[in-house]
Amino acid sequence: MTDLRVGLVGYGVAGAFFHAPLISTTPGLRLSAVVTGDPGRAAEVSEKYGARTTGDAAELWDSVDLVVIASPNRTHVPLAQAALRAGLPVVVDKPLAATTAQARGLADLAGDLGLMLTVFQNRRWDGDFRTVERLVAEGALGEVRRFESRFERWRPVPKGGWRETGGSEEVAGLLYDLGSHLVDQALRLLGPAVEVYAESDVRRRGVNSDDDTFIAVSHASGARSHLWVSAVAPRLGPRFRVLGSRAGYLKYGLDVQEEQLRAGLTPASPGFGEEPSERWGTLGAEGGGPGEEARAVPTEPGAYADFYRDVVACLTRGAPPPVAPEEVVEALTVLEAARRSAAERRVVTLETSGS
């Protein structure tokens, strides 16, 4: 099989640390071209990957087999539309769009054209979340009643850039950034949402979009998700606290894959995605009888590489895309409801509840 030629639009943090290393180490893919207007980044692309660079995404359409969009959020929809209309399958970094309507429009366009559209929800392949999924599937927690999940950091001085200084027109802020991952994980684990409540604040000077947000999701199953995203947390909470009728799972610290990718490792590196035992989470119940004491649970290996392997399977064998557009629309519905809830200071009931 001839490798699929990949055109990567954007070589910032997402493009340089996530997409390029993953694409270049996935059998069946070849990083062929990268869109960047930065001379330093262009030189790095040439040296590391031997790919050509261009400043104009439109120059990709006739020379690649797959387009990956890792450019600023406001460009996701117009670039995805252009690539699809050029007859190319598309991977879009999250968030796919600013609104549910835009995301539905892209999904419909891809469906009408018979092309793959998928979204890089890589946190589905975090080792700690894979561990939570396994424990739930095995029944180790019993019936899951509450899923607590956090992406918190302590960054009292803003770094600048559009993610912090931009407004809604830039699709900036933590709700649509890290919140996209937390909501996606919650829906994947516990099923459809019926009610959403959120509190969202801008805590730092010079920041124009939310940097401290809490989301509560009530699921049709009866379970609840409590989700936090914050840049102003001087003491970090657990990454996961999952409470069930039989036991709970408690996990601190982030998945190791981002840390490893930023350090220059790739999925081809020995030990990639493997978490040391001192960072494992614990499973158990407080004050219970024998067998209920908390015990360390080995963290499943992180598997970001599986995303692009599934992209290859979709394009060459007709397998389902790694992330279905319909699932992304569902998550964006929750994010929109969270934004409305925070603005109006009320619980928002979703149409799926029959209201």
C-alpha positions as CSV (number, residue, x, y, z in Angstrom):
1,M,0.0,0.0,0.0
2,T,1.3,3.5,-0.9
3,D,1.5,5.8,2.1
4,L,-1.3,8.4,2.3
5,R,0.2,11.9,1.8
6,V,-0.8,14.1,4.8
7,G,-1.1,17.9,4.6
8,L,-0.9,19.4,8.1
9,V,-2.4,22.9,8.5
10,G,-0.7,24.7,11.4
11,Y,2.5,24.0,13.2
12,G,2.0,25.6,16.6
13,V,1.7,23.5,19.8
14,A,-0.9,21.1,18.4
15,G,0.8,20.6,15.1
16,A,4.4,20.4,16.4
17,F,3.9,18.4,19.6
18,F,0.9,16.2,18.7
19,H,0.0,15.8,15.1
20,A,3.4,15.8,13.3
21,P,5.0,13.2,15.6
22,L,2.0,10.9,15.5
23,I,1.5,11.2,11.8
24,S,5.1,10.6,11.0
25,T,5.2,7.3,13.1
26,T,1.9,5.9,11.9
27,P,2.3,3.1,9.3
28,G,0.4,4.1,6.1
29,L,0.9,7.8,6.6
30,R,3.5,10.2,5.3
31,L,3.8,13.8,6.4
32,S,4.0,15.4,3.0
33,A,3.4,19.1,3.6
34,V,2.9,21.6,6.4
35,V,1.2,25.0,6.3
36,T,3.1,27.6,8.4
37,G,4.1,31.2,7.8
38,D,6.9,31.1,10.4
39,P,10.4,30.7,8.9
40,G,11.8,29.0,12.0
41,R,9.0,26.5,12.1
42,A,9.3,25.9,8.4
43,A,13.0,25.1,8.9
44,E,12.2,22.7,11.7
45,V,9.6,20.9,9.5
46,S,12.1,20.4,6.7
47,E,14.9,19.2,9.1
48,K,12.7,16.8,11.2
49,Y,10.3,15.4,8.6
50,G,11.6,16.3,5.2
51,A,8.2,17.8,4.3
52,R,7.6,20.8,2.2
53,T,6.1,23.9,3.6
54,T,3.8,26.5,2.3
55,G,2.0,29.6,3.7
56,D,-1.3,28.9,1.9
57,A,-3.5,25.9,2.8
58,A,-5.2,26.0,-0.6
59,E,-1.9,24.8,-2.1
60,L,-2.4,21.5,-0.4
61,W,-5.6,20.4,-2.1
62,D,-4.1,19.0,-5.3
63,S,-1.1,17.3,-3.7
64,V,-2.3,15.4,-0.6
65,D,-4.6,12.5,0.3
66,L,-5.6,13.7,3.8
67,V,-5.8,17.1,5.5
68,V,-5.2,17.6,9.2
69,I,-6.3,21.0,10.6
70,A,-4.4,22.2,13.6
71,S,-4.7,25.9,13.1
72,P,-6.4,28.5,15.4
73,N,-9.9,27.5,16.4
74,R,-11.7,30.2,14.3
75,T,-10.2,28.7,11.1
76,H,-11.4,25.2,11.7
77,V,-14.8,25.4,9.9
78,P,-13.8,27.4,6.8
79,L,-10.6,25.2,6.3
80,A,-12.6,22.0,6.8
81,Q,-15.2,23.1,4.3
82,A,-12.6,24.0,1.7
83,A,-10.8,20.7,2.1
84,L,-14.0,18.6,1.9
85,R,-15.2,20.5,-1.2
86,A,-11.8,19.7,-2.7
87,G,-12.6,16.0,-2.2
88,L,-10.3,15.4,0.7
89,P,-11.0,13.5,4.0
90,V,-10.3,15.7,7.0
91,V,-9.0,15.5,10.6
92,V,-9.8,18.6,12.7
93,D,-8.3,19.4,16.1
94,K,-10.8,20.1,18.8
95,P,-13.0,22.0,19.0
96,L,-14.5,21.2,15.6
97,A,-16.6,24.3,15.6
98,A,-17.9,27.2,17.7
99,T,-21.5,26.0,17.5
100,T,-23.5,22.9,17.2
101,A,-25.0,24.2,14.0
102,Q,-21.6,24.7,12.4
103,A,-20.5,21.2,13.4
104,R,-23.7,19.7,12.1
105,G,-23.2,21.5,8.8
106,L,-19.7,20.0,8.4
107,A,-20.9,16.6,9.3
108,D,-23.7,16.8,6.7
109,L,-21.2,18.1,4.1
110,A,-18.8,15.2,4.7
111,G,-21.7,12.7,4.6
112,D,-23.1,14.1,1.3
113,L,-19.6,13.9,-0.3
114,G,-18.9,10.5,1.1
115,L,-15.7,11.7,2.9
116,M,-14.3,11.0,6.3
117,L,-14.5,13.8,8.9
118,T,-13.2,13.1,12.3
119,V,-12.0,15.2,15.3
120,F,-8.7,14.8,17.3
121,Q,-10.2,14.0,20.7
122,N,-6.9,12.4,21.8
123,R,-7.8,12.4,25.5
124,R,-10.0,9.3,24.8
125,W,-6.7,7.5,24.5
126,D,-5.2,8.9,27.8
127,G,-3.9,6.0,29.9
128,D,-5.8,7.1,33.0
129,F,-9.1,7.5,31.1
130,R,-8.6,4.1,29.5
131,T,-8.1,2.8,33.1
132,V,-11.4,4.3,34.2
133,E,-13.1,2.8,31.2
134,R,-11.7,-0.6,32.0
135,L,-12.7,-0.5,35.7
136,V,-16.2,0.5,34.8
137,A,-16.5,-2.2,32.2
138,E,-15.2,-4.8,34.7
139,G,-17.7,-3.7,37.3
140,A,-15.0,-2.9,39.8
141,L,-16.7,0.3,40.8
142,G,-20.3,-1.1,40.8
143,E,-22.8,1.4,39.5
144,V,-21.1,4.7,38.7
145,R,-22.8,7.5,40.5
146,R,-20.4,10.4,40.1
147,F,-17.6,11.1,37.7
148,E,-15.2,13.9,38.7
149,S,-12.6,15.1,36.2
150,R,-10.2,18.0,36.1
151,F,-7.7,19.8,34.0
152,E,-6.3,22.3,36.4
153,R,-3.0,24.3,36.4
154,W,-1.6,27.3,38.3
155,R,-0.8,30.0,35.8
156,P,-1.5,33.3,37.6
157,V,0.3,35.3,35.0
158,P,-1.3,34.9,31.5
159,K,1.0,33.6,28.7
160,G,-0.8,35.8,26.1
161,G,-1.9,34.6,22.7
162,W,-5.4,34.2,21.2
163,R,-6.4,31.4,23.5
164,E,-6.4,33.9,26.4
165,T,-6.8,37.3,24.8
166,G,-9.4,36.3,22.2
167,G,-13.1,36.4,22.6
168,S,-15.9,34.3,21.3
169,E,-15.0,35.1,17.7
170,E,-11.7,33.2,18.3
171,V,-13.5,30.3,20.1
172,A,-11.1,31.0,22.9
173,G,-11.2,30.1,26.6
174,L,-10.9,26.9,28.6
175,L,-14.6,25.8,28.2
176,Y,-14.1,25.0,24.5
177,D,-10.4,24.0,24.9
178,L,-9.9,21.6,27.7
179,G,-13.6,21.5,28.4
180,S,-14.1,19.8,25.0
181,H,-12.0,16.8,26.3
182,L,-13.7,16.6,29.7
183,V,-17.2,16.7,28.2
184,D,-16.3,14.1,25.5
185,Q,-14.9,11.7,28.1
186,A,-18.0,12.1,30.4
187,L,-20.4,11.4,27.5
188,R,-18.3,8.5,26.4
189,L,-18.2,7.0,29.9
190,L,-21.8,7.7,31.1
191,G,-23.9,8.3,28.1
192,P,-26.2,11.2,27.0
193,A,-26.7,14.3,29.0
194,V,-30.1,15.6,30.0
195,E,-29.2,18.7,32.1
196,V,-26.3,21.1,32.3
197,Y,-25.2,23.6,34.9
198,A,-22.1,25.7,34.7
199,E,-20.2,28.5,36.5
200,S,-17.6,30.3,34.3
201,D,-15.3,33.2,35.2
202,V,-12.5,35.3,33.9
203,R,-10.1,35.6,36.9
204,R,-7.0,37.2,35.5
205,R,-6.3,40.7,34.1
206,G,-5.6,40.8,30.4
207,V,-7.6,37.7,29.8
208,N,-10.9,38.0,27.8
209,S,-12.2,34.4,27.8
210,D,-13.0,32.0,30.7
211,D,-10.0,30.7,32.7
212,D,-11.9,29.1,35.6
213,T,-15.0,27.0,34.7
214,F,-17.1,24.3,36.4
215,I,-19.6,22.1,34.6
216,A,-22.2,19.8,36.1
217,V,-23.8,17.3,33.8
218,S,-26.8,15.1,34.7
219,H,-26.8,12.0,32.5
220,A,-29.9,10.0,31.3
221,S,-28.4,7.0,33.2
222,G,-28.9,8.9,36.5
223,A,-25.1,9.4,37.0
224,R,-23.6,12.9,37.3
225,S,-20.4,14.4,36.0
226,H,-18.6,17.2,37.8
227,L,-15.9,18.8,35.5
228,W,-13.4,21.5,36.2
229,V,-11.1,23.5,33.9
230,S,-8.9,26.2,35.5
231,A,-5.7,28.1,35.0
232,V,-5.9,29.6,38.5
233,A,-5.7,26.6,40.8
234,P,-2.8,27.0,43.3
235,R,-3.6,23.5,44.7
236,L,-4.5,20.9,42.1
237,G,-7.4,18.5,42.6
238,P,-7.3,14.9,41.5
239,R,-7.4,14.3,37.8
240,F,-10.1,11.7,38.4
241,R,-12.4,10.8,41.3
242,V,-14.9,8.2,40.2
243,L,-17.5,7.1,42.8
244,G,-19.5,4.0,42.4
245,S,-21.9,1.8,44.5
246,R,-19.0,-0.6,45.3
247,A,-15.8,1.4,45.3
248,G,-14.1,4.6,44.1
249,Y,-11.1,5.3,41.9
250,L,-8.8,8.2,42.7
251,K,-6.0,9.4,40.4
252,Y,-3.7,12.4,40.5
253,G,-1.5,13.8,37.8
254,L,-1.8,14.0,34.0
255,D,-1.4,11.3,31.4
256,V,2.3,11.0,30.4
257,Q,2.0,11.2,26.6
258,E,1.9,15.0,26.3
259,E,4.9,15.3,28.6
260,Q,6.7,12.7,26.5
261,L,5.8,14.3,23.2
262,R,7.0,17.7,24.3
263,A,10.3,16.1,25.4
264,G,10.8,14.8,21.9
265,L,9.6,11.2,22.3
266,T,7.2,9.5,19.8
267,P,5.1,6.4,19.9
268,A,8.1,4.7,18.4
269,S,10.2,5.4,21.5
270,P,10.6,2.7,24.1
271,G,8.2,3.1,27.0
272,F,6.1,5.7,25.3
273,G,2.7,6.0,27.0
274,E,3.7,3.9,30.1
275,E,3.2,5.5,33.5
276,P,5.5,4.8,36.4
277,S,4.0,2.9,39.3
278,E,4.3,5.9,41.7
279,R,1.8,7.8,39.6
280,W,-0.8,5.0,39.5
281,G,-4.3,5.7,40.9
282,T,-6.0,3.8,43.7
283,L,-9.2,1.7,43.9
284,G,-11.1,1.0,47.1
285,A,-13.5,2.2,49.8
286,E,-12.9,4.0,53.0
287,G,-13.4,2.2,56.3
288,G,-14.7,-0.9,54.7
289,G,-14.1,-4.5,55.5
290,P,-11.4,-6.9,54.3
291,G,-10.7,-6.5,50.6
292,E,-12.0,-3.0,50.4
293,E,-8.8,-1.2,51.3
294,A,-7.5,1.1,48.6
295,R,-5.0,-0.6,46.3
296,A,-2.9,0.8,43.5
297,V,-4.2,0.1,40.0
298,P,-1.7,-0.1,37.1
299,T,-2.5,2.6,34.6
300,E,-3.3,1.4,31.1
301,P,-0.7,2.5,28.5
302,G,-1.6,5.7,26.8
303,A,-2.4,5.1,23.1
304,Y,-2.6,8.4,21.1
305,A,-1.1,6.4,18.2
306,D,-4.4,4.5,17.9
307,F,-6.1,7.6,16.7
308,Y,-4.1,7.8,13.5
309,R,-4.1,4.0,13.1
310,D,-7.8,4.2,13.1
311,V,-7.7,7.0,10.5
312,V,-5.7,4.8,8.2
313,A,-8.2,1.9,8.8
314,C,-11.1,4.2,7.9
315,L,-9.5,5.4,4.7
316,T,-8.1,2.1,3.5
317,R,-10.5,-0.5,4.8
318,G,-13.8,1.3,5.4
319,A,-13.6,1.1,9.2
320,P,-15.5,3.7,11.2
321,P,-13.6,6.9,11.9
322,P,-11.9,7.1,15.3
323,V,-14.3,9.8,16.5
324,A,-17.7,10.1,14.8
325,P,-18.9,13.6,13.9
326,E,-22.2,12.9,15.6
327,E,-20.4,12.4,18.9
328,V,-18.7,15.7,18.5
329,V,-22.1,17.4,17.8
330,E,-23.4,15.9,21.0
331,A,-20.5,17.2,23.1
332,L,-20.8,20.7,21.5
333,T,-24.4,20.7,22.5
334,V,-23.3,20.3,26.1
335,L,-20.7,23.0,25.8
336,E,-23.2,25.4,24.3
337,A,-25.6,24.6,27.1
338,A,-22.8,25.2,29.7
339,R,-22.1,28.6,28.2
340,R,-25.8,29.5,28.3
341,S,-26.1,28.2,31.9
342,A,-23.2,30.3,33.1
343,A,-24.5,33.4,31.4
344,E,-28.1,33.0,32.6
345,R,-27.2,31.4,36.0
346,R,-29.6,28.5,35.6
347,V,-29.8,24.8,34.8
348,V,-30.3,24.1,31.1
349,T,-32.4,21.2,30.1
350,L,-31.4,19.5,26.8
351,E,-33.9,18.3,24.2
352,T,-32.8,14.7,24.8
353,S,-34.7,14.8,28.1
354,G,-38.0,15.2,26.2
355,S,-38.6,18.8,27.1
